[in-house]
């Protein structure tokens, strides 16, 4: 099931909403910022309660 999560772009700082699949234990992918169009390195893991935990980084920091 896809769940909307609010993140902040590591480049421009704007808040953007992404959809995260909470049924997958861990995932990593790139998604372009909807505001500045730069690639965001997104890592998702699921905690013990089943809630997705999201971390973001620039393309070069990941």
mmCIF file as Biopython writes it, N, C-alpha, C and O atoms, coordinates in Angstrom:
data_model
#
loop_
_atom_site.group_PDB
_atom_site.id
_atom_site.type_symbol
_atom_site.label_atom_id
_atom_site.label_alt_id
_atom_site.label_comp_id
_atom_site.label_asym_id
_atom_site.label_entity_id
_atom_site.label_seq_id
_atom_site.pdbx_PDB_ins_code
_atom_site.Cartn_x
_atom_site.Cartn_y
_atom_site.Cartn_z
_atom_site.occupancy
_atom_site.B_iso_or_equiv
_atom_site.auth_seq_id
_atom_site.auth_asym_id
_atom_site.pdbx_PDB_model_num
ATOM 1   N N  . UNK A ? 1  ? 0.830  -1.175 0.000   1.0 0.0 1  A 1 
ATOM 2   C CA . UNK A ? 1  ? 0.000  0.000  0.000   1.0 0.0 1  A 1 
ATOM 3   C C  . UNK A ? 1  ? 0.882  1.249  0.000   1.0 0.0 1  A 1 
ATOM 4   O O  . UNK A ? 1  ? 1.812  1.361  0.799   1.0 0.0 1  A 1 
ATOM 5   N N  . UNK A ? 2  ? 0.587  2.174  -0.891  1.0 0.0 2  A 1 
ATOM 6   C CA . UNK A ? 2  ? 1.354  3.407  -0.975  1.0 0.0 2  A 1 
ATOM 7   C C  . UNK A ? 2  ? 0.857  4.406  0.063   1.0 0.0 2  A 1 
ATOM 8   O O  . UNK A ? 2  ? -0.342 4.625  0.234   1.0 0.0 2  A 1 
ATOM 9   N N  . UNK A ? 3  ? 1.830  5.000  0.747   1.0 0.0 3  A 1 
ATOM 10  C CA . UNK A ? 3  ? 1.512  5.939  1.821   1.0 0.0 3  A 1 
ATOM 11  C C  . UNK A ? 3  ? 2.183  7.278  1.524   1.0 0.0 3  A 1 
ATOM 12  O O  . UNK A ? 3  ? 3.383  7.305  1.253   1.0 0.0 3  A 1 
ATOM 13  N N  . UNK A ? 4  ? 1.449  8.387  1.565   1.0 0.0 4  A 1 
ATOM 14  C CA . UNK A ? 4  ? 2.071  9.692  1.326   1.0 0.0 4  A 1 
ATOM 15  C C  . UNK A ? 4  ? 2.931  10.114 2.519   1.0 0.0 4  A 1 
ATOM 16  O O  . UNK A ? 4  ? 2.506  10.017 3.670   1.0 0.0 4  A 1 
ATOM 17  N N  . UNK A ? 5  ? 4.149  10.583 2.226   1.0 0.0 5  A 1 
ATOM 18  C CA . UNK A ? 5  ? 5.090  11.038 3.249   1.0 0.0 5  A 1 
ATOM 19  C C  . UNK A ? 5  ? 5.597  12.417 2.826   1.0 0.0 5  A 1 
ATOM 20  O O  . UNK A ? 5  ? 5.904  12.631 1.654   1.0 0.0 5  A 1 
ATOM 21  N N  . UNK A ? 6  ? 5.683  13.337 3.762   1.0 0.0 6  A 1 
ATOM 22  C CA . UNK A ? 6  ? 6.200  14.671 3.491   1.0 0.0 6  A 1 
ATOM 23  C C  . UNK A ? 6  ? 7.695  14.694 3.801   1.0 0.0 6  A 1 
ATOM 24  O O  . UNK A ? 6  ? 8.112  14.354 4.908   1.0 0.0 6  A 1 
ATOM 25  N N  . UNK A ? 7  ? 8.496  15.099 2.816   1.0 0.0 7  A 1 
ATOM 26  C CA . UNK A ? 7  ? 9.944  15.220 2.998   1.0 0.0 7  A 1 
ATOM 27  C C  . UNK A ? 7  ? 10.359 16.635 2.610   1.0 0.0 7  A 1 
ATOM 28  O O  . UNK A ? 7  ? 9.568  17.399 2.056   1.0 0.0 7  A 1 
ATOM 29  N N  . UNK A ? 8  ? 11.610 16.971 2.909   1.0 0.0 8  A 1 
ATOM 30  C CA . UNK A ? 8  ? 12.166 18.258 2.496   1.0 0.0 8  A 1 
ATOM 31  C C  . UNK A ? 8  ? 13.317 17.986 1.538   1.0 0.0 8  A 1 
ATOM 32  O O  . UNK A ? 8  ? 14.196 17.172 1.821   1.0 0.0 8  A 1 
ATOM 33  N N  . UNK A ? 9  ? 13.303 18.675 0.405   1.0 0.0 9  A 1 
ATOM 34  C CA . UNK A ? 9  ? 14.362 18.510 -0.586  1.0 0.0 9  A 1 
ATOM 35  C C  . UNK A ? 9  ? 15.693 18.924 0.039   1.0 0.0 9  A 1 
ATOM 36  O O  . UNK A ? 9  ? 15.783 19.999 0.634   1.0 0.0 9  A 1 
ATOM 37  N N  . UNK A ? 10 ? 16.740 18.080 -0.087  1.0 0.0 10 A 1 
ATOM 38  C CA . UNK A ? 10 ? 18.039 18.431 0.491   1.0 0.0 10 A 1 
ATOM 39  C C  . UNK A ? 10 ? 18.754 19.542 -0.286  1.0 0.0 10 A 1 
ATOM 40  O O  . UNK A ? 10 ? 19.762 20.069 0.183   1.0 0.0 10 A 1 
ATOM 41  N N  . UNK A ? 11 ? 18.246 19.899 -1.461  1.0 0.0 11 A 1 
ATOM 42  C CA . UNK A ? 11 ? 18.837 20.976 -2.262  1.0 0.0 11 A 1 
ATOM 43  C C  . UNK A ? 11 ? 18.168 22.320 -1.984  1.0 0.0 11 A 1 
ATOM 44  O O  . UNK A ? 11 ? 18.826 23.273 -1.567  1.0 0.0 11 A 1 
ATOM 45  N N  . UNK A ? 12 ? 16.849 22.391 -2.218  1.0 0.0 12 A 1 
ATOM 46  C CA . UNK A ? 12 ? 16.146 23.679 -2.122  1.0 0.0 12 A 1 
ATOM 47  C C  . UNK A ? 12 ? 15.364 23.845 -0.824  1.0 0.0 12 A 1 
ATOM 48  O O  . UNK A ? 12 ? 14.910 24.948 -0.521  1.0 0.0 12 A 1 
ATOM 49  N N  . UNK A ? 13 ? 15.196 22.764 -0.044  1.0 0.0 13 A 1 
ATOM 50  C CA . UNK A ? 13 ? 14.520 22.846 1.240   1.0 0.0 13 A 1 
ATOM 51  C C  . UNK A ? 13 ? 13.006 22.839 1.186   1.0 0.0 13 A 1 
ATOM 52  O O  . UNK A ? 13 ? 12.353 22.877 2.229   1.0 0.0 13 A 1 
ATOM 53  N N  . UNK A ? 14 ? 12.435 22.792 -0.008  1.0 0.0 14 A 1 
ATOM 54  C CA . UNK A ? 14 ? 10.977 22.784 -0.135  1.0 0.0 14 A 1 
ATOM 55  C C  . UNK A ? 14 ? 10.383 21.477 0.372   1.0 0.0 14 A 1 
ATOM 56  O O  . UNK A ? 14 ? 10.977 20.411 0.213   1.0 0.0 14 A 1 
ATOM 57  N N  . UNK A ? 15 ? 9.219  21.569 0.977   1.0 0.0 15 A 1 
ATOM 58  C CA . UNK A ? 15 ? 8.490  20.380 1.423   1.0 0.0 15 A 1 
ATOM 59  C C  . UNK A ? 15 ? 7.777  19.782 0.215   1.0 0.0 15 A 1 
ATOM 60  O O  . UNK A ? 15 ? 7.056  20.482 -0.496  1.0 0.0 15 A 1 
ATOM 61  N N  . UNK A ? 16 ? 7.981  18.490 -0.014  1.0 0.0 16 A 1 
ATOM 62  C CA . UNK A ? 16 ? 7.310  17.797 -1.109  1.0 0.0 16 A 1 
ATOM 63  C C  . UNK A ? 16 ? 6.756  16.477 -0.585  1.0 0.0 16 A 1 
ATOM 64  O O  . UNK A ? 16 ? 7.258  15.916 0.388   1.0 0.0 16 A 1 
ATOM 65  N N  . UNK A ? 17 ? 5.727  16.002 -1.243  1.0 0.0 17 A 1 
ATOM 66  C CA . UNK A ? 17 ? 5.100  14.749 -0.836  1.0 0.0 17 A 1 
ATOM 67  C C  . UNK A ? 17 ? 5.537  13.636 -1.780  1.0 0.0 17 A 1 
ATOM 68  O O  . UNK A ? 17 ? 5.494  13.794 -3.001  1.0 0.0 17 A 1 
ATOM 69  N N  . UNK A ? 18 ? 5.956  12.511 -1.207  1.0 0.0 18 A 1 
ATOM 70  C CA . UNK A ? 18 ? 6.296  11.330 -1.995  1.0 0.0 18 A 1 
ATOM 71  C C  . UNK A ? 18 ? 5.393  10.185 -1.553  1.0 0.0 18 A 1 
ATOM 72  O O  . UNK A ? 18 ? 4.809  10.227 -0.470  1.0 0.0 18 A 1 
ATOM 73  N N  . UNK A ? 19 ? 5.283  9.178  -2.387  1.0 0.0 19 A 1 
ATOM 74  C CA . UNK A ? 19 ? 4.516  7.985  -2.042  1.0 0.0 19 A 1 
ATOM 75  C C  . UNK A ? 19 ? 5.486  6.864  -1.719  1.0 0.0 19 A 1 
ATOM 76  O O  . UNK A ? 19 ? 6.390  6.575  -2.502  1.0 0.0 19 A 1 
ATOM 77  N N  . UNK A ? 20 ? 5.302  6.232  -0.569  1.0 0.0 20 A 1 
ATOM 78  C CA . UNK A ? 20 ? 6.197  5.183  -0.085  1.0 0.0 20 A 1 
ATOM 79  C C  . UNK A ? 20 ? 5.411  3.889  0.069   1.0 0.0 20 A 1 
ATOM 80  O O  . UNK A ? 20 ? 4.294  3.885  0.585   1.0 0.0 20 A 1 
ATOM 81  N N  . UNK A ? 21 ? 6.008  2.791  -0.386  1.0 0.0 21 A 1 
ATOM 82  C CA . UNK A ? 21 ? 5.389  1.472  -0.246  1.0 0.0 21 A 1 
ATOM 83  C C  . UNK A ? 21 ? 5.816  0.881  1.092   1.0 0.0 21 A 1 
ATOM 84  O O  . UNK A ? 21 ? 6.943  0.402  1.225   1.0 0.0 21 A 1 
ATOM 85  N N  . UNK A ? 22 ? 4.934  0.910  2.078   1.0 0.0 22 A 1 
ATOM 86  C CA . UNK A ? 22 ? 5.245  0.419  3.416   1.0 0.0 22 A 1 
ATOM 87  C C  . UNK A ? 22 ? 5.278  -1.089 3.537   1.0 0.0 22 A 1 
ATOM 88  O O  . UNK A ? 22 ? 5.630  -1.613 4.594   1.0 0.0 22 A 1 
ATOM 89  N N  . UNK A ? 23 ? 4.914  -1.809 2.467   1.0 0.0 23 A 1 
ATOM 90  C CA . UNK A ? 23 ? 4.919  -3.270 2.523   1.0 0.0 23 A 1 
ATOM 91  C C  . UNK A ? 23 ? 6.292  -3.855 2.200   1.0 0.0 23 A 1 
ATOM 92  O O  . UNK A ? 23 ? 6.497  -5.060 2.342   1.0 0.0 23 A 1 
ATOM 93  N N  . UNK A ? 24 ? 7.236  -3.014 1.765   1.0 0.0 24 A 1 
ATOM 94  C CA . UNK A ? 24 ? 8.590  -3.456 1.439   1.0 0.0 24 A 1 
ATOM 95  C C  . UNK A ? 24 ? 9.505  -3.059 2.596   1.0 0.0 24 A 1 
ATOM 96  O O  . UNK A ? 24 ? 9.491  -1.908 3.032   1.0 0.0 24 A 1 
ATOM 97  N N  . UNK A ? 25 ? 10.309 -4.021 3.102   1.0 0.0 25 A 1 
ATOM 98  C CA . UNK A ? 25 ? 11.151 -3.771 4.279   1.0 0.0 25 A 1 
ATOM 99  C C  . UNK A ? 25 ? 12.132 -2.621 4.096   1.0 0.0 25 A 1 
ATOM 100 O O  . UNK A ? 25 ? 12.263 -1.770 4.975   1.0 0.0 25 A 1 
ATOM 101 N N  . UNK A ? 26 ? 12.819 -2.591 2.964   1.0 0.0 26 A 1 
ATOM 102 C CA . UNK A ? 26 ? 13.740 -1.484 2.716   1.0 0.0 26 A 1 
ATOM 103 C C  . UNK A ? 26 ? 13.833 -1.249 1.222   1.0 0.0 26 A 1 
ATOM 104 O O  . UNK A ? 26 ? 13.738 -2.176 0.417   1.0 0.0 26 A 1 
ATOM 105 N N  . UNK A ? 27 ? 14.021 0.004  0.874   1.0 0.0 27 A 1 
ATOM 106 C CA . UNK A ? 27 ? 14.130 0.374  -0.530  1.0 0.0 27 A 1 
ATOM 107 C C  . UNK A ? 27 ? 14.957 1.646  -0.643  1.0 0.0 27 A 1 
ATOM 108 O O  . UNK A ? 27 ? 15.017 2.453  0.285   1.0 0.0 27 A 1 
ATOM 109 N N  . UNK A ? 28 ? 15.590 1.807  -1.794  1.0 0.0 28 A 1 
ATOM 110 C CA . UNK A ? 28 ? 16.374 3.000  -2.071  1.0 0.0 28 A 1 
ATOM 111 C C  . UNK A ? 28 ? 16.167 3.348  -3.532  1.0 0.0 28 A 1 
ATOM 112 O O  . UNK A ? 28 ? 16.260 2.489  -4.409  1.0 0.0 28 A 1 
ATOM 113 N N  . UNK A ? 29 ? 15.887 4.610  -3.781  1.0 0.0 29 A 1 
ATOM 114 C CA . UNK A ? 29 ? 15.657 5.036  -5.156  1.0 0.0 29 A 1 
ATOM 115 C C  . UNK A ? 29 ? 15.883 6.541  -5.266  1.0 0.0 29 A 1 
ATOM 116 O O  . UNK A ? 29 ? 16.019 7.238  -4.261  1.0 0.0 29 A 1 
ATOM 117 N N  . UNK A ? 30 ? 15.921 7.027  -6.506  1.0 0.0 30 A 1 
ATOM 118 C CA . UNK A ? 30 ? 16.058 8.450  -6.778  1.0 0.0 30 A 1 
ATOM 119 C C  . UNK A ? 30 ? 14.745 8.980  -7.316  1.0 0.0 30 A 1 
ATOM 120 O O  . UNK A ? 30 ? 14.083 8.336  -8.130  1.0 0.0 30 A 1 
ATOM 121 N N  . UNK A ? 31 ? 14.378 10.168 -6.848  1.0 0.0 31 A 1 
ATOM 122 C CA . UNK A ? 31 ? 13.188 10.846 -7.355  1.0 0.0 31 A 1 
ATOM 123 C C  . UNK A ? 31 ? 13.539 12.322 -7.485  1.0 0.0 31 A 1 
ATOM 124 O O  . UNK A ? 31 ? 14.144 12.902 -6.584  1.0 0.0 31 A 1 
ATOM 125 N N  . UNK A ? 32 ? 13.162 12.924 -8.600  1.0 0.0 32 A 1 
ATOM 126 C CA . UNK A ? 32 ? 13.451 14.337 -8.812  1.0 0.0 32 A 1 
ATOM 127 C C  . UNK A ? 32 ? 12.545 15.206 -7.949  1.0 0.0 32 A 1 
ATOM 128 O O  . UNK A ? 32 ? 11.358 14.921 -7.789  1.0 0.0 32 A 1 
ATOM 129 N N  . UNK A ? 33 ? 13.122 16.268 -7.397  1.0 0.0 33 A 1 
ATOM 130 C CA . UNK A ? 33 ? 12.345 17.236 -6.623  1.0 0.0 33 A 1 
ATOM 131 C C  . UNK A ? 33 ? 11.305 17.865 -7.539  1.0 0.0 33 A 1 
ATOM 132 O O  . UNK A ? 33 ? 11.609 18.225 -8.676  1.0 0.0 33 A 1 
ATOM 133 N N  . UNK A ? 34 ? 10.095 17.994 -7.051  1.0 0.0 34 A 1 
ATOM 134 C CA . UNK A ? 34 ? 9.012  18.580 -7.833  1.0 0.0 34 A 1 
ATOM 135 C C  . UNK A ? 34 ? 9.180  20.085 -7.998  1.0 0.0 34 A 1 
ATOM 136 O O  . UNK A ? 34 ? 8.505  20.691 -8.830  1.0 0.0 34 A 1 
ATOM 137 N N  . UNK A ? 35 ? 10.073 20.699 -7.217  1.0 0.0 35 A 1 
ATOM 138 C CA . UNK A ? 35 ? 10.273 22.146 -7.276  1.0 0.0 35 A 1 
ATOM 139 C C  . UNK A ? 35 ? 11.530 22.499 -8.069  1.0 0.0 35 A 1 
ATOM 140 O O  . UNK A ? 35 ? 11.454 23.249 -9.043  1.0 0.0 35 A 1 
ATOM 141 N N  . UNK A ? 36 ? 12.697 21.961 -7.658  1.0 0.0 36 A 1 
ATOM 142 C CA . UNK A ? 36 ? 13.959 22.339 -8.311  1.0 0.0 36 A 1 
ATOM 143 C C  . UNK A ? 36 ? 14.456 21.309 -9.320  1.0 0.0 36 A 1 
ATOM 144 O O  . UNK A ? 36 ? 15.444 21.552 -10.014 1.0 0.0 36 A 1 
ATOM 145 N N  . UNK A ? 37 ? 13.791 20.173 -9.409  1.0 0.0 37 A 1 
ATOM 146 C CA . UNK A ? 37 ? 14.076 19.114 -10.398 1.0 0.0 37 A 1 
ATOM 147 C C  . UNK A ? 37 ? 15.411 18.403 -10.200 1.0 0.0 37 A 1 
ATOM 148 O O  . UNK A ? 37 ? 15.855 17.698 -11.106 1.0 0.0 37 A 1 
ATOM 149 N N  . UNK A ? 38 ? 16.062 18.559 -9.060  1.0 0.0 38 A 1 
ATOM 150 C CA . UNK A ? 38 ? 17.318 17.853 -8.815  1.0 0.0 38 A 1 
ATOM 151 C C  . UNK A ? 38 ? 17.025 16.485 -8.219  1.0 0.0 38 A 1 
ATOM 152 O O  . UNK A ? 38 ? 16.006 16.306 -7.552  1.0 0.0 38 A 1 
ATOM 153 N N  . UNK A ? 39 ? 17.918 15.504 -8.454  1.0 0.0 39 A 1 
ATOM 154 C CA . UNK A ? 39 ? 17.662 14.133 -7.995  1.0 0.0 39 A 1 
ATOM 155 C C  . UNK A ? 39 ? 17.886 13.956 -6.493  1.0 0.0 39 A 1 
ATOM 156 O O  . UNK A ? 39 ? 18.949 14.291 -5.971  1.0 0.0 39 A 1 
ATOM 157 N N  . UNK A ? 40 ? 16.878 13.429 -5.812  1.0 0.0 40 A 1 
ATOM 158 C CA . UNK A ? 40 ? 16.953 13.175 -4.374  1.0 0.0 40 A 1 
ATOM 159 C C  . UNK A ? 40 ? 17.169 11.679 -4.156  1.0 0.0 40 A 1 
ATOM 160 O O  . UNK A ? 40 ? 16.427 10.855 -4.690  1.0 0.0 40 A 1 
ATOM 161 N N  . UNK A ? 41 ? 18.182 11.337 -3.375  1.0 0.0 41 A 1 
ATOM 162 C CA . UNK A ? 41 ? 18.459 9.954  -2.991  1.0 0.0 41 A 1 
ATOM 163 C C  . UNK A ? 41 ? 17.562 9.642  -1.794  1.0 0.0 41 A 1 
ATOM 164 O O  . UNK A ? 41 ? 17.748 10.199 -0.712  1.0 0.0 41 A 1 
ATOM 165 N N  . UNK A ? 42 ? 16.586 8.747  -1.993  1.0 0.0 42 A 1 
ATOM 166 C CA . UNK A ? 42 ? 15.599 8.438  -0.962  1.0 0.0 42 A 1 
ATOM 167 C C  . UNK A ? 42 ? 15.807 7.016  -0.458  1.0 0.0 42 A 1 
ATOM 168 O O  . UNK A ? 42 ? 15.825 6.072  -1.247  1.0 0.0 42 A 1 
ATOM 169 N N  . UNK A ? 43 ? 15.964 6.863  0.854   1.0 0.0 43 A 1 
ATOM 170 C CA . UNK A ? 43 ? 16.081 5.548  1.486   1.0 0.0 43 A 1 
ATOM 171 C C  . UNK A ? 43 ? 14.898 5.362  2.422   1.0 0.0 43 A 1 
ATOM 172 O O  . UNK A ? 43 ? 14.579 6.239  3.225   1.0 0.0 43 A 1 
ATOM 173 N N  . UNK A ? 44 ? 14.252 4.205  2.306   1.0 0.0 44 A 1 
ATOM 174 C CA . UNK A ? 44 ? 13.076 3.919  3.123   1.0 0.0 44 A 1 
ATOM 175 C C  . UNK A ? 44 ? 13.293 2.596  3.838   1.0 0.0 44 A 1 
ATOM 176 O O  . UNK A ? 44 ? 13.709 1.611  3.227   1.0 0.0 44 A 1 
ATOM 177 N N  . UNK A ? 45 ? 13.010 2.576  5.134   1.0 0.0 45 A 1 
ATOM 178 C CA . UNK A ? 45 ? 13.004 1.333  5.896   1.0 0.0 45 A 1 
ATOM 179 C C  . UNK A ? 45 ? 11.729 1.321  6.727   1.0 0.0 45 A 1 
ATOM 180 O O  . UNK A ? 45 ? 11.111 2.363  6.943   1.0 0.0 45 A 1 
ATOM 181 N N  . UNK A ? 46 ? 11.344 0.151  7.186   1.0 0.0 46 A 1 
ATOM 182 C CA . UNK A ? 46 ? 10.128 0.017  7.982   1.0 0.0 46 A 1 
ATOM 183 C C  . UNK A ? 46 ? 10.533 -0.315 9.411   1.0 0.0 46 A 1 
ATOM 184 O O  . UNK A ? 46 ? 11.291 -1.258 9.638   1.0 0.0 46 A 1 
ATOM 185 N N  . UNK A ? 47 ? 10.028 0.459  10.385  1.0 0.0 47 A 1 
ATOM 186 C CA . UNK A ? 47 ? 10.395 0.212  11.781  1.0 0.0 47 A 1 
ATOM 187 C C  . UNK A ? 47 ? 9.592  -0.950 12.365  1.0 0.0 47 A 1 
ATOM 188 O O  . UNK A ? 47 ? 8.770  -1.557 11.678  1.0 0.0 47 A 1 
ATOM 189 N N  . UNK A ? 48 ? 9.839  -1.250 13.636  1.0 0.0 48 A 1 
ATOM 190 C CA . UNK A ? 48 ? 9.205  -2.402 14.293  1.0 0.0 48 A 1 
ATOM 191 C C  . UNK A ? 48 ? 7.683  -2.300 14.344  1.0 0.0 48 A 1 
ATOM 192 O O  . UNK A ? 48 ? 6.990  -3.316 14.407  1.0 0.0 48 A 1 
ATOM 193 N N  . UNK A ? 49 ? 7.163  -1.071 14.317  1.0 0.0 49 A 1 
ATOM 194 C CA . UNK A ? 49 ? 5.712  -0.860 14.352  1.0 0.0 49 A 1 
ATOM 195 C C  . UNK A ? 49 ? 5.084  -0.901 12.964  1.0 0.0 49 A 1 
ATOM 196 O O  . UNK A ? 49 ? 3.868  -0.774 12.822  1.0 0.0 49 A 1 
ATOM 197 N N  . UNK A ? 50 ? 5.925  -1.081 11.935  1.0 0.0 50 A 1 
ATOM 198 C CA . UNK A ? 50 ? 5.421  -1.125 10.566  1.0 0.0 50 A 1 
ATOM 199 C C  . UNK A ? 50 ? 5.309  0.231  9.903   1.0 0.0 50 A 1 
ATOM 200 O O  . UNK A ? 50 ? 4.730  0.354  8.824   1.0 0.0 50 A 1 
ATOM 201 N N  . UNK A ? 51 ? 5.870  1.265  10.554  1.0 0.0 51 A 1 
ATOM 202 C CA . UNK A ? 51 ? 5.824  2.609  9.994   1.0 0.0 51 A 1 
ATOM 203 C C  . UNK A ? 51 ? 7.064  2.867  9.141   1.0 0.0 51 A 1 
ATOM 204 O O  . UNK A ? 51 ? 8.175  2.540  9.559   1.0 0.0 51 A 1 
ATOM 205 N N  . UNK A ? 52 ? 6.891  3.451  7.950   1.0 0.0 52 A 1 
ATOM 206 C CA . UNK A ? 52 ? 8.050  3.748  7.106   1.0 0.0 52 A 1 
ATOM 207 C C  . UNK A ? 52 ? 8.880  4.892  7.680   1.0 0.0 52 A 1 
ATOM 208 O O  . UNK A ? 52 ? 8.338  5.893  8.149   1.0 0.0 52 A 1 
ATOM 209 N N  . UNK A ? 53 ? 10.195 4.732  7.638   1.0 0.0 53 A 1 
ATOM 210 C CA . UNK A ? 53 ? 11.147 5.752  8.055   1.0 0.0 53 A 1 
ATOM 211 C C  . UNK A ? 53 ? 11.907 6.174  6.803   1.0 0.0 53 A 1 
ATOM 212 O O  . UNK A ? 53 ? 12.506 5.335  6.131   1.0 0.0 53 A 1 
ATOM 213 N N  . UNK A ? 54 ? 11.889 7.452  6.487   1.0 0.0 54 A 1 
ATOM 214 C CA . UNK A ? 54 ? 12.463 7.954  5.245   1.0 0.0 54 A 1 
ATOM 215 C C  . UNK A ? 54 ? 13.642 8.860  5.551   1.0 0.0 54 A 1 
ATOM 216 O O  . UNK A ? 54 ? 13.566 9.713  6.435   1.0 0.0 54 A 1 
ATOM 217 N N  . UNK A ? 55 ? 14.741 8.672  4.813   1.0 0.0 55 A 1 
ATOM 218 C CA . UNK A ? 55 ? 15.856 9.608  4.882   1.0 0.0 55 A 1 
ATOM 219 C C  . UNK A ? 55 ? 16.174 10.053 3.464   1.0 0.0 55 A 1 
ATOM 220 O O  . UNK A ? 55 ? 16.050 9.279  2.515   1.0 0.0 55 A 1 
ATOM 221 N N  . UNK A ? 56 ? 16.585 11.302 3.332   1.0 0.0 56 A 1 
ATOM 222 C CA . UNK A ? 56 ? 16.884 11.862 2.016   1.0 0.0 56 A 1 
ATOM 223 C C  . UNK A ? 56 ? 18.290 12.433 2.017   1.0 0.0 56 A 1 
ATOM 224 O O  . UNK A ? 56 ? 18.798 12.862 3.053   1.0 0.0 56 A 1 
ATOM 225 N N  . UNK A ? 57 ? 18.910 12.434 0.851   1.0 0.0 57 A 1 
ATOM 226 C CA . UNK A ? 57 ? 20.252 12.977 0.693   1.0 0.0 57 A 1 
ATOM 227 C C  . UNK A ? 57 ? 20.392 13.504 -0.730  1.0 0.0 57 A 1 
ATOM 228 O O  . UNK A ? 57 ? 19.589 13.189 -1.609  1.0 0.0 57 A 1 
ATOM 229 N N  . UNK A ? 58 ? 21.423 14.309 -0.936  1.0 0.0 58 A 1 
ATOM 230 C CA . UNK A ? 58 ? 21.711 14.744 -2.298  1.0 0.0 58 A 1 
ATOM 231 C C  . UNK A ? 58 ? 22.286 13.564 -3.065  1.0 0.0 58 A 1 
ATOM 232 O O  . UNK A ? 58 ? 22.661 12.551 -2.476  1.0 0.0 58 A 1 
ATOM 233 N N  . UNK A ? 59 ? 22.351 13.701 -4.356  1.0 0.0 59 A 1 
ATOM 234 C CA . UNK A ? 59 ? 22.862 12.628 -5.204  1.0 0.0 59 A 1 
ATOM 235 C C  . UNK A ? 59 ? 24.299 12.264 -4.819  1.0 0.0 59 A 1 
ATOM 236 O O  . UNK A ? 59 ? 24.671 11.092 -4.877  1.0 0.0 59 A 1 
ATOM 237 N N  . UNK A ? 60 ? 25.104 13.246 -4.430  1.0 0.0 60 A 1 
ATOM 238 C CA . UNK A ? 60 ? 26.509 13.007 -4.100  1.0 0.0 60 A 1 
ATOM 239 C C  . UNK A ? 60 ? 26.733 12.578 -2.658  1.0 0.0 60 A 1 
ATOM 240 O O  . UNK A ? 60 ? 27.776 12.002 -2.349  1.0 0.0 60 A 1 
ATOM 241 N N  . UNK A ? 61 ? 25.778 12.844 -1.765  1.0 0.0 61 A 1 
ATOM 242 C CA . UNK A ? 61 ? 25.925 12.471 -0.359  1.0 0.0 61 A 1 
ATOM 243 C C  . UNK A ? 61 ? 25.584 11.017 -0.096  1.0 0.0 61 A 1 
ATOM 244 O O  . UNK A ? 61 ? 26.096 10.414 0.847   1.0 0.0 61 A 1 
ATOM 245 N N  . UNK A ? 62 ? 24.704 10.442 -0.944  1.0 0.0 62 A 1 
ATOM 246 C CA . UNK A ? 62 ? 24.205 9.090  -0.713  1.0 0.0 62 A 1 
ATOM 247 C C  . UNK A ? 62 ? 25.248 8.069  -0.907  1.0 0.0 62 A 1 
ATOM 248 O O  . UNK A ? 62 ? 24.983 6.877  -0.748  1.0 0.0 62 A 1 
#
